[in-house]
Amino acid sequence: MSEDVILLTTGEAAKMLNCNPRTIALQCDRGAIAFHRMGNHRRIAFEDLVRFADERGIPLRIAGQFEPA
């Protein structure tokens, strides 16, 4: 994994999609959102979350800290 990849927690991803973190976890487990495991925790690449949202027409709420530099 490249150093330039922005990894999000399920909570951060949920805030961006305006949903519950459990919904994000379920979508990861179903294979709808690509993710990486770090111990028992899921981490979602920002690009993968954008792809998931675009494919489904879900608007993203992006705060300044998540915008690529």
Residue pairs with C-beta under 8 A, 6 or more apart in sequence:
1 36
5 45
5 46
5 47
6 45
6 46
6 47
6 66
6 68
7 36
7 43
7 44
7 45
7 46
8 16
8 43
8 44
8 45
8 46
8 49
8 66
9 21
9 41
9 42
9 43
9 44
10 21
10 22
10 24
10 25
10 28
10 42
10 44
11 21
12 66
13 21
13 24
13 33
13 44
13 49
14 20
14 21
14 23
14 24
15 61
16 49
16 53
16 60
16 61
16 62
16 66
17 23
17 24
17 49
17 53
17 58
17 60
17 61
18 61
24 33
24 42
24 44
25 42
27 33
27 52
28 34
28 35
28 42
28 44
32 52
33 44
33 48
33 49
33 52
34 44
34 45
34 48
34 51
35 42
35 43
35 44
35 45
35 48
36 42
36 43
36 44
36 45
37 43
46 66
46 68
49 60
50 60
52 58
53 59
53 60
